[in-house]
Amino acid sequence: MTVTPASRDLLALHGGSPVREKFLPYGHQSIDEADIEAVVETLRSDWLTTGPKVAEFEEAFAARTGARYAVSFSSGTAALHATAFTAGLKTGDEAVTTPLSFVATANCVLYQDATPIFADVSADTLNLDPVRAAEAVTSRTRAILPVDYAGHPADLTRILELADRHGLVVIEDASHALGAEYKNNRVGSLAHMTVFSFHPVKHITTGEGGMVTTGNQRFAETLRRFRNHGISSDARQRQAAGQWHYEMVLLGFNYRLSDIACALGIRQLKSLDANLARRREIAARYTAAFRDFPEIIPPAVRDEVNPAWHLYPIRFDPGKLKADRGQVFRALRAENIGVNVHYIPIHRHPYYVERFGDRRGEFPVAENAYDRLISIPMFHGMCDQDVQDVIDAVAKVLSHFRDAS
Ligand SMILES: Cc1ncc(COP(=O)(O)O)c(C=O)c1O
C-alpha cells in the first residue's frame, strides 16, 4: 500500500498505514555481549547451580538495595511463596493486599492455605490505600502485602505504622520497583521483607528469577531453608566443610536460582543505574507530551518517591472520548504499539470468583481504574524514535476518537 498523508491519518485499524512498521512490545530485556560472556564463563565452570555466583549476586543485590540480607529464588512467585511461609501464614490466617496486581501477589497467601483479603487502592497511585487496609484488618490478619504498582513505592510509612499497631509482617511486592526510592530510602531496605522479580520485562533479568531482601536474620535463614527443601545447609557449604550430613528442618521446595542465572544477574545489576535513568527519561518525555491531551491521566508521582517506572500506565477519561478502552487498545495495537493492561483485578479472575464469590463492585477505585487503564511501552532499550512513535500513535488514535461535541 502506498503511504500517503491521508492513509497515514486513517487509523491502521481502518486500513490506514500504521505509525510504525515493526511491532514495539510493551517491555523487553536488554542483553549485551558481556552478559552473554558471563553466562558462558559459568557454563564452563564447576558450578551450574548454588555455587559462588549465587552468593556474589545476593551480596551485590543487598548492597544495591541497602538491605542486610538478600536471598535469591527461581522466580518472583517462588520468592513471594517463601515470604508468606516465613511470615508464618497458615490455615485460618489472613493477609491484606491490593486487588490491582498480578495474581501471584495474592496466590502466595493461598499457597499457605491462608486467605487474601483485598482492600481498595488510592485513586492517584493505584497502590494499596492504608485507610482501606486498616479497615480490612481483623484478629486473623497476620501480614500486609502492598505492591509498588508500576514502580511507584506504596505508602510505606503508613503501612508500617498499621503493621506495628497490630503486630503484622509487611511483605512489600516490589516486583515493579527495583531501584525506586521512598523518602530517600531504597526500596528493599524498608519493609520486613521485600520481593523482587527478574522476569525479562523487569529492570534487570535472569530469565526467570526473584529475590527477597530483609533486615531480619531469622527471616533470612528461614527463606534460605525454604528455597532448598527445608535443608539447613547447601551443597557448597557441605563440600567446603567436607561433610555429608544435613538435616531437613522444615517442609521446603526447590526454589533455587542457578549459578548460570546469577552470573547473568550480576552483570545485569551493573546496568541498573543506566536502565533506571533511561526509564526516567522516557517517563518524563511521555508526561510532557501528554500534558496536551486532556483525555489522558498520566501516572501520578507523589513528592516523597522516586519511581522505578516498570510500567507507564495511562488512564483515559471516558467522558472525553467516543470510544471505550477496548477500542483505544485495539487501535493502538493496529498502529504496531504493544499496549497492555495492568491488571485485571485479582478478585475478578474465575478462580477467585469460584472460591470467594463474586466481589465485583467492592473495590470501586481499582475497578474504575481497570476500565480505563492502558500500559504503553516502557523499557530501557527503547530508542528516541520508539518513544516518539508511541506519542504519535496515541495522538493519532485520540484525535480520531476525540469527542468533538
Ligand atoms: C506485581 C508482581 N508480583 C509478582 C510477580 C511474579 O514474578 P515472577 O514472574 O518472577 O514469578 C510479578 C510478575 O510479573 C508481578 O508483576
The ligand as an ORCA input file, in Angstrom:
! r2SCAN-3c Opt
* xyz 0 1
  C       3.477     -7.433     40.956
  C       4.064     -8.760     40.604
  N       4.203     -9.673     41.572
  C       4.742    -10.873     41.307
  C       5.157    -11.239     40.058
  C       5.704    -12.606     39.799
  O       7.020    -12.583     39.410
  P       7.643    -13.767     38.513
  O       7.097    -13.608     37.138
  O       9.121    -13.511     38.591
  O       7.257    -15.049     39.152
  C       5.038    -10.317     39.030
  C       5.486    -10.715     37.686
  O       5.483    -10.243     36.698
  C       4.478     -9.039     39.295
  O       4.331     -8.137     38.328
*
